[in-house]
Amino acid sequence: MSESESFTSKFRALLNYRPIRAWWLGAGAVLIAFVVVGSMTHAVATGESAKHDRVAGAGRTIIEAGTGGTAPVPVTTLVAFHADAHGGDFECLALAPSIATGAGSGEFTANVMYVTGKVTSLEIGKEAAILHGTATVTGLGAGHDLPFTVLVHPGGPGTTLKLDISGLSFPEILVDGHISMD
């Protein structure tokens, strides 16, 4: 017999010895338990969860029907937001032309409304998310600590959002940018 066969046969004999085999099985089970528990506690310690509910977006919109009425003036907005289960932020700046018709009527330079707020709760459904919070508003509907609701749909240009604040409702269409939910 060669030296390696001798070692192999001795090792097999040692493993066939019942107390040693039971010890190896027990050690293997303990090692597997440590790996499973360790991976679970890592997820808890780092704040990971199986589901990440979050919504974020930014872009430029146009308010449907502008200012409304018989001679509507177009209104565009710059909007940006992010929110998850812990809260978030919402910003919306509405701009209108300084001149309603004629030369310069396509230049959106007049700040007609600014909404800056904290998202306090978030509801995410299959096709939309609803952000609730409080904001400070300047311009149209001005005030402090005003409740707001924003309904957003995911997607790029053509998707919609709707801001309700100060008793006013602003249905908007995204022209540039993107809204995501994950």
N, CA and C atoms as an extended XYZ file, in Angstrom:
546
Properties=species:S:1:pos:R:3:atomname:S:1:resname:S:1:resid:I:1 pbc="F F F"
N         0.825       -1.177        0.000 N   MET     1
C         0.000        0.000        0.000 CA  MET     1
C         0.874        1.248        0.000 C   MET     1
N         0.399        2.283       -0.770 N   SER     2
C         1.172        3.525       -0.793 CA  SER     2
C         0.843        4.348        0.444 C   SER     2
N         1.655        5.393        0.619 N   GLU     3
C         1.478        6.235        1.798 CA  GLU     3
C         0.153        7.000        1.768 C   GLU     3
N        -0.293        7.504        0.556 N   SER     4
C        -1.543        8.250        0.463 CA  SER     4
C        -2.755        7.354        0.666 C   SER     4
N        -2.682        6.105        0.194 N   GLU     5
C        -3.796        5.191        0.414 CA  GLU     5
C        -3.914        4.853        1.888 C   GLU     5
N        -2.814        4.783        2.523 N   SER     6
C        -2.817        4.499        3.947 CA  SER     6
C        -3.497        5.623        4.725 C   SER     6
N        -3.175        6.885        4.340 N   PHE     7
C        -3.801        8.017        5.006 CA  PHE     7
C        -5.308        8.031        4.732 C   PHE     7
N        -5.699        7.790        3.460 N   THR     8
C        -7.112        7.787        3.078 CA  THR     8
C        -7.869        6.715        3.833 C   THR     8
N        -7.315        5.541        3.896 N   SER     9
C        -8.022        4.472        4.603 CA  SER     9
C        -8.116        4.757        6.091 C   SER     9
N        -7.086        5.373        6.653 N   LYS    10
C        -7.132        5.724        8.077 CA  LYS    10
C        -8.174        6.817        8.335 C   LYS    10
N        -8.255        7.776        7.397 N   PHE    11
C        -9.225        8.859        7.556 CA  PHE    11
C       -10.655        8.327        7.466 C   PHE    11
N       -10.900        7.429        6.513 N   ARG    12
C       -12.234        6.820        6.403 CA  ARG    12
C       -12.588        6.058        7.675 C   ARG    12
N       -11.657        5.353        8.185 N   ALA    13
C       -11.904        4.595        9.415 CA  ALA    13
C       -12.237        5.535       10.564 C   ALA    13
N       -11.534        6.667       10.597 N   LEU    14
C       -11.784        7.645       11.647 CA  LEU    14
C       -13.196        8.237       11.513 C   LEU    14
N       -13.621        8.544       10.258 N   LEU    15
C       -14.960        9.092       10.048 CA  LEU    15
C       -16.053        8.066       10.345 C   LEU    15
N       -15.781        6.813       10.143 N   ASN    16
C       -16.759        5.764       10.422 CA  ASN    16
C       -16.914        5.519       11.918 C   ASN    16
N       -15.982        6.016       12.703 N   TYR    17
C       -16.077        5.888       14.146 CA  TYR    17
C       -17.212        6.798       14.611 C   TYR    17
N       -18.262        6.292       15.175 N   ARG    18
C       -19.526        6.992       15.453 CA  ARG    18
C       -19.376        8.298       16.250 C   ARG    18
N       -18.664        8.373       17.334 N   PRO    19
C       -18.580        9.657       18.051 CA  PRO    19
C       -17.956       10.764       17.189 C   PRO    19
N       -16.976       10.439       16.368 N   ILE    20
C       -16.344       11.438       15.510 CA  ILE    20
C       -17.340       11.885       14.429 C   ILE    20
N       -18.064       10.951       13.799 N   ARG    21
C       -19.027       11.286       12.760 CA  ARG    21
C       -20.122       12.194       13.348 C   ARG    21
N       -20.604       11.910       14.507 N   ALA    22
C       -21.622       12.729       15.150 CA  ALA    22
C       -21.080       14.141       15.416 C   ALA    22
N       -19.804       14.208       15.809 N   TRP    23
C       -19.197       15.516       16.061 CA  TRP    23
C       -19.142       16.332       14.774 C   TRP    23
N       -18.735       15.744       13.646 N   TRP    24
C       -18.658       16.449       12.359 CA  TRP    24
C       -20.049       16.910       11.909 C   TRP    24
N       -21.047       16.051       12.081 N   LEU    25
C       -22.409       16.436       11.713 CA  LEU    25
C       -22.900       17.603       12.571 C   LEU    25
N       -22.624       17.544       13.853 N   GLY    26
C       -23.019       18.629       14.757 CA  GLY    26
C       -22.307       19.929       14.415 C   GLY    26
N       -21.002       19.837       14.133 N   ALA    27
C       -20.232       21.034       13.774 CA  ALA    27
C       -20.760       21.643       12.471 C   ALA    27
N       -21.109       20.794       11.502 N   GLY    28
C       -21.661       21.283       10.233 CA  GLY    28
C       -22.990       21.983       10.442 C   GLY    28
N       -23.845       21.423       11.288 N   ALA    29
C       -25.150       22.028       11.559 CA  ALA    29
C       -24.982       23.386       12.246 C   ALA    29
N       -24.055       23.470       13.196 N   VAL    30
C       -23.803       24.740       13.885 CA  VAL    30
C       -23.278       25.782       12.899 C   VAL    30
N       -22.377       25.384       12.004 N   LEU    31
C       -21.832       26.307       11.009 CA  LEU    31
C       -22.944       26.835       10.092 C   LEU    31
N       -23.817       25.964        9.643 N   ILE    32
C       -24.934       26.385        8.787 CA  ILE    32
C       -25.850       27.340        9.548 C   ILE    32
N       -26.125       27.057       10.818 N   ALA    33
C       -26.965       27.937       11.628 CA  ALA    33
C       -26.335       29.321       11.767 C   ALA    33
N       -25.017       29.386       11.977 N   PHE    34
C       -24.336       30.673       12.074 CA  PHE    34
C       -24.457       31.478       10.782 C   PHE    34
N       -24.315       30.805        9.655 N   VAL    35
C       -24.423       31.495        8.362 CA  VAL    35
C       -25.826       32.050        8.169 C   VAL    35
N       -26.858       31.261        8.455 N   VAL    36
C       -28.237       31.705        8.277 CA  VAL    36
C       -28.561       32.861        9.224 C   VAL    36
N       -28.248       32.721       10.502 N   VAL    37
C       -28.533       33.773       11.477 CA  VAL    37
C       -27.721       35.020       11.160 C   VAL    37
N       -26.480       34.863       10.768 N   GLY    38
C       -25.633       36.011       10.423 CA  GLY    38
C       -26.186       36.800        9.264 C   GLY    38
N       -26.673       36.126        8.225 N   SER    39
C       -27.224       36.853        7.081 CA  SER    39
C       -28.520       37.565        7.454 C   SER    39
N       -29.323       36.977        8.333 N   MET    40
C       -30.564       37.625        8.753 CA  MET    40
C       -30.271       38.850        9.617 C   MET    40
N       -29.337       38.756       10.533 N   THR    41
C       -29.044       39.890       11.402 CA  THR    41
C       -28.357       41.004       10.627 C   THR    41
N       -27.611       40.684        9.573 N   HIS    42
C       -27.008       41.726        8.745 CA  HIS    42
C       -28.098       42.562        8.087 C   HIS    42
N       -29.131       41.928        7.561 N   ALA    43
C       -30.223       42.653        6.919 CA  ALA    43
C       -30.937       43.557        7.915 C   ALA    43
N       -31.135       43.085        9.130 N   VAL    44
C       -31.800       43.889       10.152 CA  VAL    44
C       -30.900       45.042       10.590 C   VAL    44
N       -29.618       44.768       10.795 N   ALA    45
C       -28.693       45.790       11.272 CA  ALA    45
C       -28.497       46.903       10.252 C   ALA    45
N       -28.512       46.589        8.975 N   THR    46
C       -28.304       47.618        7.956 CA  THR    46
C       -29.605       48.257        7.508 C   THR    46
N       -30.740       47.857        8.072 N   GLY    47
C       -32.018       48.455        7.736 CA  GLY    47
C       -32.596       47.961        6.425 C   GLY    47
N       -32.095       46.878        5.901 N   GLU    48
C       -32.616       46.350        4.652 CA  GLU    48
C       -33.945       45.655        4.913 C   GLU    48
N       -34.811       45.710        3.943 N   SER    49
C       -36.058       44.973        4.029 CA  SER    49
C       -36.341       44.376        2.666 C   SER    49
N       -37.280       43.481        2.622 N   ALA    50
C       -37.590       42.806        1.368 CA  ALA    50
C       -38.237       43.754        0.364 C   ALA    50
N       -38.851       44.818        0.834 N   LYS    51
C       -39.558       45.714       -0.061 CA  LYS    51
C       -39.128       47.149        0.220 C   LYS    51
N       -38.715       47.853       -0.816 N   HIS    52
C       -38.322       49.252       -0.681 CA  HIS    52
C       -39.409       50.105       -1.326 C   HIS    52
N       -40.257       50.748       -0.559 N   ASP    53
C       -41.303       51.617       -1.080 CA  ASP    53
C       -40.773       53.037       -1.131 C   ASP    53
N       -40.578       53.500       -2.355 N   ARG    54
C       -39.999       54.817       -2.535 CA  ARG    54
C       -40.511       55.391       -3.848 C   ARG    54
N       -40.679       56.701       -3.870 N   VAL    55
C       -41.078       57.397       -5.086 CA  VAL    55
C       -40.195       58.638       -5.212 C   VAL    55
N       -39.806       58.935       -6.436 N   ALA    56
C       -38.970       60.108       -6.678 CA  ALA    56
C       -39.215       60.595       -8.094 C   ALA    56
N       -39.039       61.874       -8.285 N   GLY    57
C       -39.194       62.412       -9.626 CA  GLY    57
C       -38.756       63.853       -9.698 C   GLY    57
N       -38.512       64.283      -10.917 N   ALA    58
C       -38.158       65.670      -11.164 CA  ALA    58
C       -38.413       65.959      -12.633 C   ALA    58
N       -38.783       67.197      -12.904 N   GLY    59
C       -38.973       67.566      -14.292 CA  GLY    59
C       -39.737       68.856      -14.452 C   GLY    59
N       -40.112       69.071      -15.677 N   ARG    60
C       -40.878       70.254      -16.047 CA  ARG    60
C       -42.255       69.789      -16.486 C   ARG    60
N       -43.293       70.494      -16.035 N   THR    61
C       -44.671       70.137      -16.389 CA  THR    61
C       -45.377       71.347      -16.986 C   THR    61
N       -46.528       71.066      -17.564 N   ILE    62
C       -47.441       72.129      -17.967 CA  ILE    62
C       -48.767       71.845      -17.261 C   ILE    62
N       -49.370       72.871      -16.694 N   ILE    63
C       -50.650       72.699      -16.000 CA  ILE    63
C       -51.750       72.625      -17.057 C   ILE    63
N       -52.567       71.580      -16.964 N   GLU    64
C       -53.667       71.410      -17.919 CA  GLU    64
C       -54.599       72.615      -17.840 C   GLU    64
N       -54.902       73.226      -18.988 N   ALA    65
C       -55.797       74.382      -19.130 CA  ALA    65
C       -55.206       75.662      -18.552 C   ALA    65
N       -53.929       75.657      -18.168 N   GLY    66
C       -53.280       76.875      -17.673 CA  GLY    66
C       -54.032       77.503      -16.525 C   GLY    66
N       -54.283       78.807      -16.660 N   THR    67
C       -55.005       79.523      -15.600 CA  THR    67
C       -56.515       79.331      -15.693 C   THR    67
N       -56.967       78.667      -16.772 N   GLY    68
C       -58.399       78.437      -16.946 CA  GLY    68
C       -59.113       79.689      -17.432 C   GLY    68
N       -60.420       79.622      -17.448 N   GLY    69
C       -61.226       80.764      -17.889 CA  GLY    69
C       -61.324       80.850      -19.399 C   GLY    69
N       -61.873       81.978      -19.879 N   THR    70
C       -62.090       82.152      -21.318 CA  THR    70
C       -60.814       82.516      -22.063 C   THR    70
N       -59.837       83.077      -21.385 N   ALA    71
C       -58.546       83.416      -21.999 CA  ALA    71
C       -57.428       82.825      -21.139 C   ALA    71
N       -57.282       81.499      -21.164 N   PRO    72
C       -56.286       80.884      -20.279 CA  PRO    72
C       -54.855       81.286      -20.633 C   PRO    72
N       -54.060       81.464      -19.617 N   VAL    73
C       -52.633       81.753      -19.764 CA  VAL    73
C       -51.890       80.471      -19.412 C   VAL    73
N       -50.911       80.058      -20.222 N   PRO    74
C       -50.194       78.833      -19.907 CA  PRO    74
C       -49.353       78.982      -18.639 C   PRO    74
N       -49.231       77.884      -17.916 N   VAL    75
C       -48.422       77.850      -16.699 CA  VAL    75
C       -47.560       76.601      -16.756 C   VAL    75
N       -46.256       76.771      -16.555 N   THR    76
C       -45.355       75.624      -16.465 CA  THR    76
C       -44.838       75.529      -15.034 C   THR    76
N       -44.378       74.349      -14.664 N   THR    77
C       -43.805       74.181      -13.326 CA  THR    77
C       -42.494       73.419      -13.414 C   THR    77
N       -41.672       73.663      -12.440 N   LEU    78
C       -40.510       72.824      -12.174 CA  LEU    78
C       -40.868       72.071      -10.917 C   LEU    78
N       -40.821       70.756      -10.965 N   VAL    79
C       -41.229       69.944       -9.821 CA  VAL    79
C       -40.116       68.951       -9.501 C   VAL    79
N       -39.906       68.714       -8.212 N   ALA    80
C       -38.921       67.728       -7.759 CA  ALA    80
C       -39.382       67.190       -6.413 C   ALA    80
N       -39.255       65.881       -6.230 N   PHE    81
C       -39.690       65.281       -4.969 CA  PHE    81
C       -39.029       63.919       -4.783 C   PHE    81
N       -39.007       63.485       -3.539 N   HIS    82
C       -38.600       62.125       -3.174 CA  HIS    82
C       -39.270       61.804       -1.850 C   HIS    82
N       -39.667       60.542       -1.700 N   ALA    83
C       -40.324       60.148       -0.449 CA  ALA    83
C       -40.229       58.646       -0.272 C   ALA    83
N       -40.181       58.245        0.991 N   ASP    84
C       -40.266       56.837        1.356 CA  ASP    84
C       -41.066       56.761        2.648 C   ASP    84
N       -41.046       55.622        3.297 N   ALA    85
C       -41.842       55.434        4.515 CA  ALA    85
C       -41.434       56.381        5.647 C   ALA    85
N       -40.233       56.958        5.559 N   HIS    86
C       -39.746       57.844        6.623 CA  HIS    86
C       -40.000       59.320        6.330 C   HIS    86
N       -40.563       59.630        5.162 N   GLY    87
C       -40.832       61.016        4.809 CA  GLY    87
C       -40.120       61.398        3.526 C   GLY    87
N       -40.040       62.695        3.295 N   GLY    88
C       -39.382       63.173        2.094 CA  GLY    88
C       -39.606       64.654        1.898 C   GLY    88
N       -39.325       65.104        0.685 N   ASP    89
C       -39.447       66.519        0.355 CA  ASP    89
C       -40.198       66.693       -0.951 C   ASP    89
N       -40.859       67.848       -1.083 N   PHE    90
C       -41.592       68.184       -2.298 CA  PHE    90
C       -41.344       69.649       -2.626 C   PHE    90
N       -41.031       69.923       -3.883 N   GLU    91
C       -40.796       71.281       -4.362 CA  GLU    91
C       -41.551       71.478       -5.668 C   GLU    91
N       -42.196       72.635       -5.819 N   CYS    92
C       -42.881       72.947       -7.069 CA  CYS    92
C       -42.876       74.463       -7.264 C   CYS    92
N       -42.299       74.896       -8.379 N   LEU    93
C       -42.242       76.308       -8.732 CA  LEU    93
C       -43.073       76.512       -9.988 C   LEU    93
N       -44.132       77.326       -9.903 N   ALA    94
C       -45.004       77.602      -11.041 CA  ALA    94
C       -44.604       78.927      -11.679 C   ALA    94
N       -44.433       78.887      -13.002 N   LEU    95
C       -44.036       80.072      -13.758 CA  LEU    95
C       -45.059       80.347      -14.859 C   LEU    95
N       -45.342       81.611      -15.067 N   ALA    96
C       -46.269       82.044      -16.132 CA  ALA    96
C       -45.591       83.173      -16.909 C   ALA    96
N       -46.072       83.451      -18.100 N   PRO    97
C       -45.507       84.579      -18.852 CA  PRO    97
C       -45.862       85.910      -18.175 C   PRO    97
N       -44.952       86.842      -18.250 N   SER    98
C       -45.226       88.181      -17.703 CA  SER    98
C       -46.249       88.914      -18.549 C   SER    98
N       -46.304       88.565      -19.835 N   ILE    99
C       -47.237       89.183      -20.772 CA  ILE    99
C       -48.146       88.073      -21.297 C   ILE    99
N       -49.467       88.267      -21.231 N   ALA   100
C       -50.421       87.218      -21.603 CA  ALA   100
C       -50.444       86.931      -23.099 C   ALA   100
N       -50.287       87.929      -23.953 N   THR   101
C       -50.316       87.715      -25.408 CA  THR   101
C       -49.247       88.567      -26.076 C   THR   101
N       -48.944       88.201      -27.306 N   GLY   102
C       -47.989       88.990      -28.084 CA  GLY   102
C       -46.549       88.610      -27.795 C   GLY   102
N       -45.635       89.524      -28.192 N   ALA   103
C       -44.194       89.281      -28.016 CA  ALA   103
C       -43.866       89.089      -26.532 C   ALA   103
N       -43.142       88.034      -26.228 N   GLY   104
C       -42.764       87.738      -24.843 CA  GLY   104
C       -43.761       86.872      -24.103 C   GLY   104
N       -44.896       86.553      -24.730 N   SER   105
C       -45.908       85.756      -24.034 CA  SER   105
C       -45.486       84.285      -23.873 C   SER   105
N       -44.438       83.876      -24.541 N   GLY   106
C       -43.942       82.494      -24.395 CA  GLY   106
C       -42.771       82.389      -23.430 C   GLY   106
N       -42.425       83.506      -22.796 N   GLU   107
C       -41.319       83.510      -21.832 CA  GLU   107
C       -41.887       83.373      -20.423 C   GLU   107
N       -41.614       82.254      -19.811 N   PHE   108
C       -42.172       81.957      -18.483 CA  PHE   108
C       -41.217       82.500      -17.421 C   PHE   108
N       -41.429       83.763      -17.061 N   THR   109
C       -40.514       84.439      -16.136 CA  THR   109
C       -41.170       84.887      -14.839 C   THR   109
N       -42.491       84.876      -14.760 N   ALA   110
C       -43.190       85.347      -13.558 CA  ALA   110
C       -43.410       84.186      -12.590 C   ALA   110
N       -42.866       84.328      -11.392 N   ASN   111
C       -43.056       83.332      -10.337 CA  ASN   111
C       -44.451       83.541       -9.756 C   ASN   111
N       -45.390       82.639      -10.096 N   VAL   112
C       -46.766       82.815       -9.622 CA  VAL   112
C       -47.073       81.992       -8.382 C   VAL   112
N       -46.258       80.960       -8.117 N   MET   113
C       -46.505       80.124       -6.935 CA  MET   113
C       -45.271       79.267       -6.665 C   MET   113
N       -44.936       79.149       -5.397 N   TYR   114
C       -43.850       78.261       -5.004 CA  TYR   114
C       -44.318       77.441       -3.812 C   TYR   114
N       -44.189       76.122       -3.916 N   VAL   115
C       -44.583       75.205       -2.845 CA  VAL   115
C       -43.339       74.457       -2.396 C   VAL   115
N       -43.003       74.544       -1.132 N   THR   116
C       -41.867       73.795       -0.582 CA  THR   116
C       -42.345       73.088        0.678 C   THR   116
N       -42.261       71.770        0.697 N   GLY   117
C       -42.838       71.059        1.829 CA  GLY   117
C       -42.161       69.760        2.180 C   GLY   117
N       -42.597       69.231        3.299 N   LYS   118
C       -42.126       67.945        3.813 CA  LYS   118
C       -43.223       66.911        3.613 C   LYS   118
N       -42.831       65.779        3.038 N   VAL   119
C       -43.758       64.664        2.886 CA  VAL   119
C       -43.813       63.939        4.223 C   VAL   119
N       -45.023       63.730        4.730 N   THR   120
C       -45.183       63.066        6.029 CA  THR   120
C       -45.718       61.646        5.905 C   THR   120
N       -46.363       61.334        4.769 N   SER   121
C       -46.819       59.962        4.548 CA  SER   121
C       -46.865       59.675        3.058 C   SER   121
N       -46.794       58.391        2.755 N   LEU   122
C       -46.721       57.948        1.371 CA  LEU   122
C       -47.552       56.693        1.197 C   LEU   122
N       -48.357       56.672        0.153 N   GLU   123
C       -49.120       55.479       -0.215 CA  GLU   123
C       -48.717       55.112       -1.634 C   GLU   123
N       -48.223       53.883       -1.824 N   ILE   124
C       -47.848       53.452       -3.169 CA  ILE   124
C       -48.754       52.309       -3.586 C   ILE   124
N       -49.420       52.507       -4.707 N   GLY   125
C       -50.263       51.471       -5.293 CA  GLY   125
C       -49.569       50.907       -6.523 C   GLY   125
N       -50.305       50.109       -7.272 N   LYS   126
C       -49.742       49.507       -8.480 CA  LYS   126
C       -49.398       50.537       -9.546 C   LYS   126
N       -50.256       51.523       -9.728 N   GLU   127
C       -50.103       52.446      -10.842 CA  GLU   127
C       -49.892       53.897      -10.427 C   GLU   127
N       -49.898       54.177       -9.129 N   ALA   128
C       -49.766       55.565       -8.683 CA  ALA   128
C       -49.286       55.611       -7.240 C   ALA   128
N       -48.814       56.780       -6.855 N   ALA   129
C       -48.423       57.023       -5.459 CA  ALA   129
C       -49.078       58.317       -5.010 C   ALA   129
N       -49.390       58.379       -3.723 N   ILE   130
C       -49.977       59.590       -3.149 CA  ILE   130
C       -49.064       60.049       -2.019 C   ILE   130
N       -48.601       61.292       -2.135 N   LEU   131
C       -47.765       61.903       -1.107 CA  LEU   131
C       -48.616       62.884       -0.326 C   LEU   131
N       -48.518       62.851        1.003 N   HIS   132
C       -49.220       63.794        1.870 CA  HIS   132
C       -48.164       64.532        2.681 C   HIS   132
N       -48.420       65.799        2.967 N   GLY   133
C       -47.476       66.541        3.778 CA  GLY   133
C       -47.963       67.934        4.096 C   GLY   133
N       -47.031       68.762        4.580 N   THR   134
C       -47.326       70.164        4.853 CA  THR   134
C       -46.270       71.017        4.164 C   THR   134
N       -46.708       72.211        3.719 N   ALA   135
C       -45.813       73.050        2.932 CA  ALA   135
C       -45.986       74.524        3.251 C   ALA   135
N       -44.988       75.271        2.853 N   THR   136
C       -45.061       76.724        2.826 CA  THR   136
C       -45.301       77.096        1.373 C   THR   136
N       -46.245       77.988        1.147 N   VAL   137
C       -46.611       78.396       -0.205 CA  VAL   137
C       -46.457       79.907       -0.313 C   VAL   137
N       -45.819       80.351       -1.395 N   THR   138
C       -45.748       81.781       -1.702 CA  THR   138
C       -46.508       82.017       -2.998 C   THR   138
N       -46.949       83.225       -3.204 N   GLY   139
C       -47.724       83.540       -4.405 CA  GLY   139
C       -49.153       83.072       -4.239 C   GLY   139
N       -49.698       82.503       -5.291 N   LEU   140
C       -51.072       82.005       -5.291 CA  LEU   140
C       -51.276       80.990       -4.159 C   LEU   140
N       -52.280       81.193       -3.304 N   GLY   141
C       -52.570       80.265       -2.204 CA  GLY   141
C       -51.576       80.326       -1.063 C   GLY   141
N       -50.914       81.465       -0.879 N   ALA   142
C       -49.844       81.607        0.108 CA  ALA   142
C       -50.271       81.232        1.525 C   ALA   142
N       -49.323       80.668        2.265 N   GLY   143
C       -49.545       80.316        3.658 CA  GLY   143
C       -48.445       79.409        4.181 C   GLY   143
N       -48.497       79.158        5.496 N   HIS   144
C       -47.497       78.301        6.145 CA  HIS   144
C       -48.179       77.065        6.709 C   HIS   144
N       -47.458       75.979        6.750 N   ASP   145
C       -47.954       74.702        7.291 CA  ASP   145
C       -49.281       74.294        6.665 C   ASP   145
N       -49.378       74.437        5.362 N   LEU   146
C       -50.597       74.070        4.640 CA  LEU   146
C       -50.532       72.605        4.219 C   LEU   146
N       -51.603       71.851        4.451 N   PRO   147
C       -51.597       70.453        4.030 CA  PRO   147
C       -51.639       70.354        2.500 C   PRO   147
N       -50.906       69.382        1.964 N   PHE   148
C       -50.953       69.143        0.525 CA  PHE   148
C       -51.022       67.652        0.244 C   PHE   148
N       -51.518       67.341       -0.948 N   THR   149
C       -51.569       65.974       -1.459 CA  THR   149
C       -51.098       66.027       -2.902 C   THR   149
N       -50.252       65.083       -3.269 N   VAL   150
C       -49.792       64.978       -4.651 CA  VAL   150
C       -50.019       63.546       -5.106 C   VAL   150
N       -50.716       63.398       -6.210 N   LEU   151
C       -50.933       62.101       -6.846 CA  LEU   151
C       -49.976       62.030       -8.024 C   LEU   151
N       -49.092       61.030       -8.044 N   VAL   152
C       -48.123       60.908       -9.140 CA  VAL   152
C       -48.226       59.540       -9.795 C   VAL   152
N       -47.971       59.522      -11.093 N   HIS   153
C       -47.917       58.283      -11.865 CA  HIS   153
C       -46.493       58.117      -12.378 C   HIS   153
N       -45.957       56.907      -12.383 N   PRO   154
C       -44.582       56.721      -12.853 CA  PRO   154
C       -44.481       56.883      -14.370 C   PRO   154
N       -43.317       57.311      -14.809 N   GLY   155
C       -43.064       57.405      -16.238 CA  GLY   155
C       -42.332       58.672      -16.605 C   GLY   155
N       -42.150       58.843      -17.901 N   GLY   156
C       -41.464       60.002      -18.444 CA  GLY   156
C       -42.464       60.992      -19.006 C   GLY   156
N       -42.037       61.751      -20.005 N   PRO   157
C       -42.923       62.750      -20.602 CA  PRO   157
C       -44.281       62.157      -20.984 C   PRO   157
N       -45.342       62.876      -20.615 N   GLY   158
C       -46.705       62.417      -20.868 CA  GLY   158
C       -47.384       61.865      -19.635 C   GLY   158
N       -46.603       61.469      -18.627 N   THR   159
C       -47.222       60.985      -17.387 CA  THR   159
C       -47.792       62.178      -16.630 C   THR   159
N       -48.607       61.911      -15.640 N   THR   160
C       -49.305       63.005      -14.955 CA  THR   160
C       -49.041       63.026      -13.460 C   THR   160
N       -49.292       64.199      -12.896 N   LEU   161
C       -49.321       64.367      -11.448 CA  LEU   161
C       -50.375       65.411      -11.144 C   LEU   161
N       -50.867       65.397       -9.924 N   LYS   162
C       -51.903       66.354       -9.524 CA  LYS   162
C       -51.595       66.830       -8.112 C   LYS   162
N       -51.415       68.136       -7.975 N   LEU   163
C       -51.142       68.764       -6.690 CA  LEU   163
C       -52.419       69.419       -6.176 C   LEU   163
N       -52.795       69.093       -4.936 N   ASP   164
C       -53.925       69.739       -4.257 CA  ASP   164
C       -53.376       70.459       -3.028 C   ASP   164
N       -53.552       71.788       -2.992 N   ILE   165
C       -53.081       72.606       -1.869 CA  ILE   165
C       -53.868       73.911       -1.831 C   ILE   165
N       -54.062       74.461       -0.651 N   SER   166
C       -54.735       75.743       -0.452 CA  SER   166
C       -56.119       75.780       -1.102 C   SER   166
N       -56.793       74.633       -1.146 N   GLY   167
C       -58.105       74.574       -1.769 CA  GLY   167
C       -58.052       74.612       -3.291 C   GLY   167
N       -56.879       74.540       -3.858 N   LEU   168
C       -56.693       74.582       -5.311 CA  LEU   168
C       -56.192       73.230       -5.805 C   LEU   168
N       -56.504       72.925       -7.061 N   SER   169
C       -56.087       71.656       -7.649 CA  SER   169
C       -55.359       71.947       -8.963 C   SER   169
N       -54.179       71.331       -9.142 N   PHE   170
C       -53.364       71.577      -10.313 CA  PHE   170
C       -53.038       70.261      -11.026 C   PHE   170
N       -53.833       69.896      -12.050 N   PRO   171
C       -53.500       68.713      -12.844 CA  PRO   171
C       -52.368       69.070      -13.810 C   PRO   171
N       -51.293       68.287      -13.791 N   GLU   172
C       -50.106       68.614      -14.561 CA  GLU   172
C       -49.677       67.438      -15.434 C   GLU   172
N       -49.065       67.769      -16.570 N   ILE   173
C       -48.519       66.761      -17.479 CA  ILE   173
C       -47.003       66.964      -17.533 C   ILE   173
N       -46.258       65.894      -17.310 N   LEU   174
C       -44.799       65.966      -17.353 CA  LEU   174
C       -44.343       66.123      -18.807 C   LEU   174
N       -43.551       67.181      -19.071 N   VAL   175
C       -43.039       67.399      -20.431 CA  VAL   175
C       -41.584       66.951      -20.533 C   VAL   175
N       -40.818       67.145      -19.497 N   ASP   176
C       -39.428       66.685      -19.401 CA  ASP   176
C       -39.229       66.101      -18.021 C   ASP   176
N       -38.432       65.047      -17.937 N   GLY   177
C       -38.118       64.470      -16.637 CA  GLY   177
C       -38.639       63.056      -16.507 C   GLY   177
N       -38.682       62.578      -15.266 N   HIS   178
C       -39.104       61.195      -15.015 CA  HIS   178
C       -39.588       61.049      -13.577 C   HIS   178
N       -40.569       60.184      -13.387 N   ILE   179
C       -41.077       59.815      -12.060 CA  ILE   179
C       -40.922       58.313      -11.915 C   ILE   179
N       -40.323       57.873      -10.800 N   SER   180
C       -40.144       56.436      -10.581 CA  SER   180
C       -40.716       56.018       -9.238 C   SER   180
N       -41.175       54.770       -9.201 N   MET   181
C       -41.663       54.155       -7.961 CA  MET   181
C       -40.967       52.806       -7.840 C   MET   181
N       -40.356       52.561       -6.687 N   ASP   182
C       -39.745       51.247       -6.453 CA  ASP   182
C       -39.839       50.854       -5.005 C   ASP   182
